Amino acid sequence: MFDYPRPCSGMLVVKGDAVLVLERGHRPRRGCFDVPGGFVDAGEDLEAAARRELREETGLTVGKAEFLGVYWDRYYLRGFGQFPTMNFYYLARWRGGTPRPADDAAGAEWVPIAQLGRRRERFAWKDMARVYADLRRRLRGGR
C-alpha cells in the first residue's frame, strides 16, 4: 500500500450545457461514470497529463484549459489495496471532433451538466460530486 497520495489529473470538457462523461471499461468501478484522466507520470506536468489522458481515452484535444481545483480521494488497485489520490482537474471547452472511447473508457457521452448531481450513485469516485458542483459554480461565473 502507498503511504503517500498518488497524483492524478483529469480534463472536464464542456460542450454547450453538457460535459463529456466516460464509462469506465476496467476495474475498479467498471461501468461507472468517470472524467477523462488518470495517474500523472513521473516528471509530467499536471495539465499535460490531463491532456494526454483525454487524448488516450477519447481521441480529443482541446485548446486553452483553466484549473478547476484539487480533490482528495481513494483508489483501489488490485495487489496494493486502497491508497490516497490527489486529483487535479482542469476545464476546457470542446472545439470539435467526436469522442471515441479507448484505453480505460468503454463509452463516452455528453451529459447535461444539470443532470449530474442526480446520477451520483453512478460516479466512479466520491470526489466527483464536488468536482461537478464546482464546475457548475465556475460556469455560472463563480470561483
KOLBAZA-88674 format. One record per residue (C-alpha): residue in one letter; x, y, z. Coordinates in steps of 0.02 Angstrom, whole numbers, plus 50000, padded with zeros to 5 digits. Layout:
<rokes>
{roke A; {X; Y; Z}} ...
</rokes>
This chain:
<rokes>
{roke M; {50000; 50000; 50000}} {roke F; {50058; 50177; 49962}} {roke D; {50079; 50290; 50113}} {roke Y; {50081; 50447; 50007}} {roke P; {49949; 50512; 49886}} {roke R; {49968; 50473; 49702}} {roke P; {49937; 50624; 49589}} {roke C; {49801; 50607; 49458}} {roke S; {49747; 50734; 49329}} {roke G; {49584; 50749; 49233}} {roke M; {49503; 50859; 49100}} {roke L; {49321; 50913; 49107}} {roke V; {49268; 50953; 48928}} {roke V; {49113; 51063; 48911}} {roke K; {49007; 51072; 48752}} {roke G; {48863; 51197; 48769}} {roke D; {48768; 51145; 48925}} {roke A; {48842; 50969; 48930}} {roke V; {49003; 50891; 48993}} {roke L; {49095; 50740; 48924}} {roke V; {49073; 50589; 49038}} {roke L; {49158; 50421; 49014}} {roke E; {49101; 50248; 49064}} {roke R; {49242; 50153; 49147}} {roke G; {49291; 49999; 49050}} {roke H; {49401; 49916; 49182}} {roke R; {49411; 49885; 49367}} {roke P; {49397; 49969; 49485}} {roke R; {49222; 50038; 49463}} {roke R; {49192; 49966; 49290}} {roke G; {49031; 50036; 49214}} {roke C; {49029; 50194; 49322}} {roke F; {49039; 50373; 49260}} {roke D; {49213; 50449; 49257}} {roke V; {49308; 50601; 49196}} {roke P; {49444; 50581; 49063}} {roke G; {49602; 50570; 49168}} {roke G; {49722; 50460; 49261}} {roke F; {49887; 50446; 49352}} {roke V; {50021; 50576; 49319}} {roke D; {50184; 50503; 49251}} {roke A; {50347; 50542; 49342}} {roke G; {50408; 50716; 49291}} {roke E; {50249; 50754; 49193}} {roke D; {50163; 50923; 49205}} {roke L; {49988; 50910; 49282}} {roke E; {49896; 50995; 49138}} {roke A; {49998; 50896; 49011}} {roke A; {49945; 50736; 49100}} {roke A; {49761; 50787; 49089}} {roke R; {49781; 50823; 48903}} {roke R; {49872; 50657; 48874}} {roke E; {49737; 50558; 48964}} {roke L; {49599; 50648; 48868}} {roke R; {49684; 50607; 48703}} {roke E; {49717; 50424; 48753}} {roke E; {49540; 50394; 48816}} {roke T; {49438; 50493; 48687}} {roke G; {49549; 50548; 48543}} {roke L; {49500; 50729; 48579}} {roke T; {49616; 50877; 48600}} {roke V; {49566; 51044; 48674}} {roke G; {49632; 51221; 48670}} {roke K; {49652; 51331; 48822}} {roke A; {49616; 51247; 48988}} {roke E; {49589; 51325; 49158}} {roke F; {49625; 51247; 49327}} {roke L; {49467; 51194; 49420}} {roke G; {49536; 51126; 49584}} {roke V; {49618; 50990; 49688}} {roke Y; {49516; 50850; 49764}} {roke W; {49566; 50707; 49879}} {roke D; {49500; 50532; 49854}} {roke R; {49549; 50348; 49870}} {roke Y; {49588; 50220; 49736}} {roke Y; {49589; 50031; 49747}} {roke L; {49723; 49941; 49648}} {roke R; {49722; 49752; 49649}} {roke G; {49876; 49687; 49737}} {roke F; {49908; 49853; 49825}} {roke G; {49742; 49890; 49911}} {roke Q; {49673; 50064; 49941}} {roke F; {49782; 50218; 49932}} {roke P; {49750; 50406; 49933}} {roke T; {49747; 50507; 49773}} {roke M; {49768; 50693; 49748}} {roke N; {49663; 50737; 49594}} {roke F; {49696; 50894; 49491}} {roke Y; {49554; 50942; 49373}} {roke Y; {49555; 51061; 49225}} {roke L; {49411; 51135; 49125}} {roke A; {49414; 51159; 48936}} {roke R; {49284; 51195; 48801}} {roke W; {49252; 51070; 48662}} {roke R; {49309; 51134; 48492}} {roke G; {49270; 50990; 48377}} {roke G; {49281; 50805; 48346}} {roke T; {49186; 50655; 48408}} {roke P; {49247; 50568; 48565}} {roke R; {49298; 50389; 48530}} {roke P; {49315; 50286; 48690}} {roke A; {49481; 50195; 48704}} {roke D; {49609; 50142; 48835}} {roke D; {49515; 50136; 49003}} {roke A; {49349; 50203; 48932}} {roke A; {49209; 50088; 48874}} {roke G; {49095; 50231; 48823}} {roke A; {49086; 50420; 48805}} {roke E; {48934; 50533; 48807}} {roke W; {48886; 50715; 48826}} {roke V; {48781; 50731; 48984}} {roke P; {48685; 50890; 49028}} {roke I; {48777; 50971; 49173}} {roke A; {48613; 51000; 49267}} {roke Q; {48582; 50810; 49274}} {roke L; {48749; 50762; 49350}} {roke G; {48702; 50783; 49533}} {roke R; {48554; 50666; 49509}} {roke R; {48663; 50524; 49447}} {roke R; {48781; 50523; 49595}} {roke E; {48765; 50338; 49631}} {roke R; {48845; 50300; 49463}} {roke F; {49001; 50408; 49491}} {roke A; {49163; 50310; 49495}} {roke W; {49240; 50415; 49634}} {roke K; {49175; 50505; 49789}} {roke D; {49257; 50670; 49741}} {roke M; {49158; 50683; 49578}} {roke A; {49001; 50758; 49658}} {roke R; {49109; 50902; 49722}} {roke V; {49200; 50917; 49556}} {roke Y; {49037; 50935; 49460}} {roke A; {48966; 51057; 49590}} {roke D; {49122; 51164; 49569}} {roke L; {49106; 51150; 49379}} {roke R; {48926; 51216; 49387}} {roke R; {48981; 51358; 49501}} {roke R; {49126; 51404; 49385}} {roke L; {49014; 51405; 49232}} {roke R; {48892; 51521; 49321}} {roke G; {49035; 51643; 49346}} {roke G; {49083; 51598; 49524}} {roke R; {49257; 51547; 49580}} 
</rokes>
